Amino acid sequence: MAGECVPKGPDLKEMGEEELWELINDNRHRISLGARPCMLIPYLRQARVLTEMDQDEILSCHNLTNRSMRTSYMLDLLRTQGRNGAVALLESLMIHYPTLYTQVTGHEASTEPSRFSGLIKYSELTEYLVRAVTGMQKELQEARHEACRLGARCTSLESEIGQMMEQEEKTRCLQSDYEHMRRQLAAAHREVTKLKDEKCDLYVRHTAAIEEKSAVNIRCRDLNLQVYQLQTELRKAQTETDFQKRRSLRCASPAETQQLREEVSSLRRQLLEAEKFTPAREDILAQDLADAVDSRTELAEQLRCYREENERLLRENEELLDQKERASLQVQQLTLDCEMHNQKSKVIQSQLRELQAERDQAYLSRDEAQTQIARSLAEKDTLRSQLLELQERVFTLRARVGHRELPQRDSSGETDPSWGSQGSSSEELRSPTRSRLRRMEAINPASIRFYNTECEDLTPNSVRSRNAEPPSPESLRRREEILYTESSYETADTDSSLDDFVFLSTECEVKQSQRLPSTNNNNSTNGLSRTSAPPFLMRSRPQAVRITGRVLTISFQGEALLSQLSVVGGNKMGVFVNEVTEGTAAHAVGISPGAQIVEVRCEQNQQALRMVLEDSTLEEALWALDQVRGFCHLSLRPSQDAYANLLQQLQSGEASSGDSFYVRVNMSLPGDPAGALAVSCNDILHVTNTQPFSTNGIWHASHVHLCQLLDLQSGTVPNYYRAQRQLIRAIEDMSFQTKKCQKVERVVAQQKQKAVRIVSTGRQGRNPLWVSVEDSKAKESAGDVCAPRGCVTLMPYTLVTPHYPPICRPILLLPTILGRILNQKLAGWQGFQLCEPEALTSSEHASRLQRSEVLEGCGQGGKPCYTLQSVEKVMKKGIHCVLPFGLDCVRRLHRAEIFPIIIFITQSARSARKLRSKLHRHGRSEEELLACSQSEEPLLDKLPCLYRSLAPDSWCDSNALLTSLRTIIWEEQKKIVWVEPDLW
C-alpha cells in the first residue's frame, strides 16, 4: 500500500518498553554520533517527555563537553520516561534523521499520521512537521547561498591570484630585461675604456713622432750652422791665401810658391767636399724626411678615425643611459605596485588576525558564560535542596503546632475565632501538595541588605519573624515603611535592559500568595501575612553574578560627583573609574576602579539629561560628570582587562591618555617656546590628550605625516572653545581693518584669507566634536571654557578620517573653463584618460538620478551624461580618470568612496594673458576666466577634503603649467586623503 514500507524488523507499536529500550541501547553508539540534541529536543518537548529544566541541563551543562555526551545524557533522561520516552525518541529520529531511523528500527521513515503513536495531537503534529520542513528548507537555502557565496569568493580570489601571478611574471621579465641591459651597458663601458686606452697609446706615439721630427729639424739646423762656419773659415782662408800670394809674389822664391800652390789646391778640395753632401747622406736624410711625413699623415688619419669612433660611442652611451632611466622608472612603478599589493596583503592578514582574535574572544566569552551558567545551575540545585529541607521543616513545625493547639482548644471551650482559623489552616497545610520549584531572578542588593537585617532580628517585634506568634502592629508598620523604601529605591526611568538587578514583581508575589494558603481569614491585621515570601524564597544567591561586557545601572546621590571619584581614558580606550573616595555615596553603592562609564543620566533644570560616554573624550567626560548636581543613574560595564591595558600604556609612556582623533585646522596658530605648536590653516593634527597636565583649555596634538599615519612634531594647541574665540577675533581683525593703501590692503587681504577658513556647523547647535550630550536644550555656564555654547557655529577644528585611495585617483582641474581646455592635453599623456559620457534612456536616467549615480549632464535633456560607472570603468584600468566636471560632483564621488585630486590654478590678470591664445581658440575671454576663478575659489573651503592650489607666478607658459600639474598629481597620489563629515 502507498505510504507503507516493507518492515525489516518487528512492529514498534507491538513492542514493549524493555524491547524498545533494548533496541535503542543496541544502537546507542550510532545515535550518539549521528544525532544532534538541539534538533530532537523541540519534538521531545512537544511530546512532553522533556522539561525546560532538562533542556537547559542538556544544552548548558559544563560537564557535557561534546555532542555525543549531550546525546547520551538525553537518552538517560528519556529512559526515565519509560515507553513514551522511547517512542518519542524514535519518532523524532524518523522526522529529522530518516536514515538513522531506518538503521535503528529497520523500517523506512514516513511522515504519515498513522506512523505516529499519538503522544502529540494531530494538529500539533502537523504544525510541528510544517515548522520542521520550513526550517530544513531555510537551512538548505542558507547552505546553498553560502556555497554560492564561497564559490564566488573562491573565483574572485583565483582571478586575483592569476592577476598577481601575471604581474609577477611581468615583473620578472622586466627584471631580466633590466639585468640584460645592465650587462650590455657594462660591456659597452668596458669597450669605451679599451678605446680610451688605445687613444692614449696613439697620443703617446704621436708625441714621440713629433719629438723625433723636432730632433731632425735641430740636426738640420746644426748642419746648416756647420756649413756656415766652414764657409766663413773658407773665406778667411782665401783672404789669407790671397794675402800670402801677393806677399809671395813680391818676395817668395819659386820653391815656396810651388808649395803654397799645393796647399791651396788641397784646401780647395777640402772646401768643395765641405760644401757638397755626399749622395748617400742626402738619400738618407731625404728618406728620413719622407718617412716622417708619411707617419705624420697616418697618425692624423688614425686620430680622425678615433675621434669619430669616440663620438659614436658617446652617442651610444647617451642612448643606453636613456634606456637605463626608462627601465629604472618602470622598475620604480613596478616596485610601487608590489608595495601596494604587499600593503593590501598585510591589511588583509591584519584583518584576518583581528577576526581570529575576535573569534577567540567570542569562544572565551562563550566558555565563561557556560561556566557561569553551570555554576548558577549548581547553586540553584543546592538552593532547591535547601528549600525542600526548609519547607519540610516548616510543614513539620506547623503540624506540631497544630497538634499542640487542638487539646488547648478542646479544653478551653470558647476561644478567639481568629486563633481557631489558624488551627484550621494548619490542618489544611498538611493536605496540599508542594508547589513546583521555579527559577528566580536576581534581586537588588539593597533589598538583600534589608532582608538580611530582617532575618537577623529574631525578636517577636521583628519585621519578618520566624516565630509562630502573629506579628505585632509595630512590626506591620515597620514592614510597610521598608516595603515603601524598597519600591522607591529603583527609579521609574531606568532601562531594564541595562540593569543588573531587578525587583520581584507584584504578580510573582500574588502567585506565591495564591499557592500558600492563608492562615488568617477574619482579621488580616492581627494574623500572620502570607502575601510576601520568606527571605530564603526572595534570594537565590548572596549577590548577582556579574558577566563581563554586561552593563550595570547604579542609582545614587551624585552631588559633586567628581569629588567622589576620578576617571581616566578617552574616546579610543573608553572612560574608566580610576579612584573612588571612601565614605562617599559612590563608594557606598559599590563603584570600584576599573569600571567603564557608559552612560550618565540625571536631572538638570527640571529636564532629563542623558549623556553617553562610551565614545567621548576625557574632556567631554569630565564636563558631563561635572553636570551632575543630585540624584543620578550611572551605567557601568566591568572591563578590568581594558583598564589594566590603559594603565600599563600610561605608566610606560606609550600614551598620555585614552584620547585619539584627527582634526583639520581651519585657522593659523602661532607657536611659542613654551610648547605651543605652530599650526597653519588646513593642517592635519592628531589629538592624543584633551586634558594634558590636568589643565583646562589646551590639547596635546602632533602634526601628521603627509603619506603615512606617523606623528611628527608635537605640542599644545588651544581646545575647541579657546580656538573658536581666537578664530572670531581673527575674523573681526580682518573685517575692521582700516583702508590705508589699496595695493597694501589687497596684499594683506590675501594673506588674511589664507590664514582662516570659514566653516559653520550648519544645523547643529553644539560642539560637533562631542558625541555624548543628547539634550540640545541644556544650558551651560558662560564662564566655563569647556562648556558647550550653542550660539556660536564657527568651527576652528573639524573631525577628519583617513582614507587610502587606489593607485590612480581621478583628476579635477579648476577653474572649470581652464580645466576643460587642459583636460584634452592631460588625457593625451600616458596613464591618463578622459571620462566618456554615457547615453541613457529616460527611465535609466531617472533611476540613476534617484540613486545619485549621475554626476553631470553633457547635453540637452540630460540623456548623455557622466555617471559613476564611467569613472569606475576608467579607474579599473589602473589609470587616472580626467573629470570634465565642476565642483558639484565631489560629494557624489565621496559617497561612492571615490576621492579625486582637486587642483585649483589660481588666476590673475597676468596669468590670464599667458593663456590668451588658448582661450580665444576655445571661444573664451580673459574676463570670463577671471570671473570663473573668483566665483569658484570661495566654494573650495566648503569641500569636505583638502585641495591643491597652483600659484599664478609658478609657471610661465602652457608647457610649464602642464609639467607642474604632472608633478602635483604625482605628489598628491602618494598622500593620505583626509575627509571630514559633510556639514553643509
Rosetta blueprint (number, residue, H / E / L):
1 M L
2 A L
3 G L
4 E L
5 C L
6 V L
7 P L
8 K L
9 G L
10 P L
11 D L
12 L L
13 K L
14 E L
15 M L
16 G L
17 E H
18 E H
19 E H
20 L H
21 W H
22 E H
23 L H
24 I H
25 N H
26 D H
27 N L
28 R H
29 H H
30 R H
31 I H
32 S H
33 L H
34 G H
35 A L
36 R L
37 P H
38 C H
39 M H
40 L H
41 I H
42 P H
43 Y H
44 L H
45 R H
46 Q H
47 A L
48 R L
49 V L
50 L L
51 T L
52 E H
53 M H
54 D H
55 Q H
56 D H
57 E H
58 I H
59 L H
60 S H
61 C L
62 H L
63 N L
64 L L
65 T L
66 N L
67 R H
68 S H
69 M H
70 R H
71 T H
72 S H
73 Y H
74 M H
75 L H
76 D H
77 L H
78 L H
79 R H
80 T L
81 Q L
82 G L
83 R H
84 N H
85 G H
86 A H
87 V H
88 A H
89 L H
90 L H
91 E H
92 S H
93 L H
94 M H
95 I H
96 H H
97 Y L
98 P H
99 T H
100 L H
101 Y H
102 T H
103 Q H
104 V H
105 T H
106 G L
107 H L
108 E L
109 A L
110 S L
111 T L
112 E L
113 P H
114 S H
115 R H
116 F L
117 S L
118 G L
119 L L
120 I L
121 K L
122 Y H
123 S H
124 E H
125 L H
126 T H
127 E H
128 Y H
129 L H
130 V H
131 R H
132 A H
133 V H
134 T H
135 G H
136 M H
137 Q H
138 K H
139 E H
140 L H
141 Q H
142 E H
143 A H
144 R H
145 H H
146 E H
147 A H
148 C H
149 R H
150 L H
151 G H
152 A H
153 R H
154 C H
155 T H
156 S H
157 L H
158 E H
159 S H
160 E H
161 I H
162 G H
163 Q H
164 M H
165 M H
166 E H
167 Q H
168 E H
169 E H
170 K H
171 T H
172 R H
173 C H
174 L H
175 Q H
176 S H
177 D H
178 Y H
179 E H
180 H H
181 M H
182 R H
183 R H
184 Q H
185 L H
186 A H
187 A H
188 A H
189 H H
190 R H
191 E H
192 V H
193 T H
194 K H
195 L H
196 K H
197 D H
198 E H
199 K H
200 C H
201 D H
202 L H
203 Y H
204 V H
205 R H
206 H H
207 T H
208 A H
209 A H
210 I H
211 E H
212 E H
213 K H
214 S H
215 A H
216 V H
217 N H
218 I H
219 R H
220 C H
221 R H
222 D H
223 L H
224 N H
225 L H
226 Q H
227 V H
228 Y H
229 Q H
230 L H
231 Q H
232 T H
233 E H
234 L H
235 R H
236 K H
237 A H
238 Q H
239 T H
240 E H
241 T H
242 D H
243 F H
244 Q H
245 K H
246 R H
247 R H
248 S H
249 L H
250 R H
251 C H
252 A L
253 S L
254 P H
255 A H
256 E H
257 T H
258 Q H
259 Q H
260 L H
261 R H
262 E H
263 E H
264 V H
265 S H
266 S H
267 L H
268 R H
269 R H
270 Q H
271 L H
272 L H
273 E H
274 A H
275 E H
276 K L
277 F L
278 T L
279 P H
280 A H
281 R H
282 E H
283 D H
284 I H
285 L H
286 A H
287 Q H
288 D H
289 L H
290 A H
291 D H
292 A H
293 V H
294 D H
295 S H
296 R H
297 T H
298 E H
299 L H
300 A H
301 E H
302 Q H
303 L H
304 R H
305 C H
306 Y H
307 R H
308 E H
309 E H
310 N H
311 E H
312 R H
313 L H
314 L H
315 R H
316 E H
317 N H
318 E H
319 E H
320 L H
321 L H
322 D H
323 Q H
324 K H
325 E H
326 R H
327 A H
328 S H
329 L H
330 Q H
331 V H
332 Q H
333 Q H
334 L H
335 T H
336 L H
337 D H
338 C H
339 E H
340 M H
341 H H
342 N H
343 Q H
344 K H
345 S H
346 K H
347 V H
348 I H
349 Q H
350 S H
351 Q H
352 L H
353 R H
354 E H
355 L H
356 Q H
357 A H
358 E H
359 R H
360 D H
361 Q H
362 A H
363 Y H
364 L H
365 S H
366 R H
367 D H
368 E H
369 A H
370 Q H
371 T H
372 Q H
373 I H
374 A H
375 R H
376 S H
377 L H
378 A H
379 E H
380 K H
381 D H
382 T H
383 L H
384 R H
385 S H
386 Q H
387 L H
388 L H
389 E H
390 L H
391 Q H
392 E H
393 R H
394 V H
395 F H
396 T H
397 L H
398 R H
399 A H
400 R H
401 V H
402 G H
403 H H
404 R H
405 E H
406 L H
407 P H
408 Q H
409 R H
410 D H
411 S H
412 S H
413 G L
414 E L
415 T L
416 D L
417 P H
418 S H
419 W H
420 G H
421 S H
422 Q H
423 G H
424 S H
425 S H
426 S H
427 E H
428 E H
429 L H
430 R L
431 S L
432 P L
433 T L
434 R L
435 S L
436 R L
437 L L
438 R L
439 R L
440 M L
441 E L
442 A L
443 I L
444 N L
445 P H
446 A H
447 S H
448 I H
449 R H
450 F H
451 Y H
452 N H
453 T H
454 E H
455 C H
456 E H
457 D L
458 L L
459 T L
460 P L
461 N L
462 S L
463 V L
464 R L
465 S L
466 R L
467 N L
468 A L
469 E L
470 P L
471 P L
472 S L
473 P H
474 E H
475 S H
476 L H
477 R H
478 R H
479 R H
480 E H
481 E H
482 I H
483 L H
484 Y H
485 T H
486 E H
487 S H
488 S H
489 Y H
490 E L
491 T L
492 A L
493 D L
494 T L
495 D L
496 S H
497 S H
498 L H
499 D L
500 D L
501 F L
502 V L
503 F L
504 L L
505 S L
506 T H
507 E H
508 C H
509 E H
510 V H
511 K H
512 Q H
513 S H
514 Q H
515 R H
516 L L
517 P L
518 S L
519 T L
520 N L
521 N L
522 N L
523 N L
524 S L
525 T L
526 N L
527 G L
528 L L
529 S L
530 R L
531 T L
532 S L
533 A L
534 P L
535 P H
536 F H
537 L H
538 M H
539 R L
540 S L
541 R L
542 P L
543 Q L
544 A L
545 V L
546 R L
547 I L
548 T L
549 G L
550 R L
551 V L
552 L E
553 T E
554 I E
555 S E
556 F E
557 Q E
558 G L
559 E L
560 A L
561 L H
562 L H
563 S H
564 Q H
565 L E
566 S E
567 V E
568 V E
569 G E
570 G E
571 N L
572 K L
573 M L
574 G E
575 V E
576 F E
577 V E
578 N E
579 E E
580 V E
581 T L
582 E L
583 G L
584 T L
585 A H
586 A H
587 H H
588 A H
589 V L
590 G L
591 I L
592 S L
593 P L
594 G L
595 A E
596 Q E
597 I E
598 V E
599 E E
600 V E
601 R E
602 C E
603 E E
604 Q E
605 N L
606 Q L
607 Q E
608 A E
609 L E
610 R E
611 M E
612 V E
613 L L
614 E L
615 D L
616 S L
617 T L
618 L H
619 E H
620 E H
621 A H
622 L H
623 W H
624 A H
625 L H
626 D H
627 Q L
628 V L
629 R L
630 G L
631 F E
632 C E
633 H E
634 L E
635 S E
636 L E
637 R E
638 P E
639 S L
640 Q H
641 D H
642 A H
643 Y H
644 A H
645 N H
646 L H
647 L H
648 Q H
649 Q H
650 L H
651 Q H
652 S H
653 G L
654 E L
655 A L
656 S L
657 S L
658 G L
659 D L
660 S L
661 F E
662 Y E
663 V E
664 R E
665 V E
666 N L
667 M E
668 S L
669 L E
670 P L
671 G L
672 D L
673 P L
674 A L
675 G L
676 A E
677 L L
678 A L
679 V E
680 S L
681 C L
682 N L
683 D L
684 I E
685 L E
686 H E
687 V E
688 T E
689 N E
690 T L
691 Q L
692 P H
693 F H
694 S H
695 T L
696 N L
697 G L
698 I E
699 W E
700 H E
701 A E
702 S E
703 H E
704 V E
705 H L
706 L L
707 C L
708 Q L
709 L L
710 L L
711 D E
712 L E
713 Q E
714 S E
715 G E
716 T E
717 V E
718 P E
719 N L
720 Y H
721 Y H
722 R H
723 A H
724 Q H
725 R H
726 Q H
727 L H
728 I H
729 R H
730 A H
731 I H
732 E H
733 D H
734 M H
735 S H
736 F L
737 Q L
738 T L
739 K L
740 K L
741 C L
742 Q H
743 K H
744 V H
745 E H
746 R H
747 V H
748 V H
749 A H
750 Q H
751 Q H
752 K H
753 Q H
754 K H
755 A H
756 V E
757 R L
758 I L
759 V L
760 S E
761 T L
762 G L
763 R L
764 Q L
765 G L
766 R L
767 N L
768 P L
769 L L
770 W L
771 V L
772 S L
773 V E
774 E L
775 D L
776 S L
777 K L
778 A L
779 K L
780 E L
781 S L
782 A L
783 G L
784 D L
785 V L
786 C L
787 A L
788 P L
789 R L
790 G L
791 C L
792 V L
793 T L
794 L E
795 M L
796 P L
797 Y E
798 T E
799 L E
800 V E
801 T E
802 P E
803 H E
804 Y L
805 P L
806 P L
807 I L
808 C L
809 R L
810 P L
811 I E
812 L E
813 L E
814 L E
815 P L
816 T H
817 I H
818 L H
819 G H
820 R H
821 I H
822 L H
823 N H
824 Q H
825 K H
826 L H
827 A H
828 G L
829 W L
830 Q L
831 G L
832 F E
833 Q E
834 L E
835 C L
836 E L
837 P L
838 E E
839 A E
840 L L
841 T L
842 S H
843 S H
844 E H
845 H H
846 A H
847 S H
848 R H
849 L H
850 Q H
851 R L
852 S L
853 E L
854 V E
855 L E
856 E E
857 G E
858 C L
859 G L
860 Q H
861 G H
862 G H
863 K L
864 P E
865 C E
866 Y E
867 T E
868 L H
869 Q H
870 S H
871 V H
872 E H
873 K H
874 V H
875 M H
876 K L
877 K L
878 G L
879 I L
880 H E
881 C E
882 V E
883 L E
884 P L
885 F L
886 G L
887 L H
888 D H
889 C H
890 V H
891 R H
892 R H
893 L H
894 H H
895 R H
896 A L
897 E L
898 I L
899 F L
900 P L
901 I E
902 I E
903 I E
904 F E
905 I E
906 T L
907 Q L
908 S L
909 A H
910 R H
911 S H
912 A H
913 R H
914 K H
915 L L
916 R H
917 S H
918 K H
919 L H
920 H H
921 R H
922 H L
923 G L
924 R L
925 S L
926 E H
927 E H
928 E H
929 L H
930 L H
931 A H
932 C H
933 S H
934 Q H
935 S H
936 E H
937 E L
938 P H
939 L H
940 L H
941 D H
942 K H
943 L L
944 P L
945 C E
946 L L
947 Y L
948 R E
949 S E
950 L E
951 A L
952 P H
953 D H
954 S H
955 W L
956 C L
957 D L
958 S H
959 N H
960 A H
961 L H
962 L H
963 T H
964 S H
965 L H
966 R H
967 T H
968 I H
969 I H
970 W H
971 E H
972 E H
973 Q H
974 K L
975 K L
976 I L
977 V E
978 W E
979 V E
980 E L
981 P L
982 D L
983 L L
984 W L
